[in-house]
Amino acid sequence: MVYREFKPEEFKCFKKELDENAVKNTSNFNYDAVIKIEGKDYILKIQPEGKNKISILHALEIDCEEFGKSYNIITDSKILVALLEVLIWQKIQQ
C-alpha cells in the first residue's frame, strides 16, 4: 500500500475524476481506476483517505492472451507509485 498527498485543489480535481470515471465500490469505499499501458490493462484499487490523501491498496495487471486473460496482483510500492503517476498523467492529458 502506498499513499499520495495532493494539494487541496489537485485532490478536488482528482477526486472528481474518480467519481466520474472510476468504478466506486460502495461496500468498502474505494475505487477501481483502469489505465492502459502498452496493450495491458491495469486496475488500481484507490481509496481516498481524507486530508487530501489517497492510498493505493494494490493493482491488478490484466494480460489478454490467445486463450484467455491472465491476472497478476501488484503490491510492490515502487510499481504502485509509478502506476498512480501514469494514471494522473493520463487524466491530465484528457
Secondary structure, 3 states (H helix, E strand, C coil): CEEEECCHHHHHHHHHHHHHHCEEECCCCEEEEEEEECCEEEEEEEEEEECCEEEEEEEEEEEEECCEEEEEEECCHHHHHHHHHHHHHHHHHC
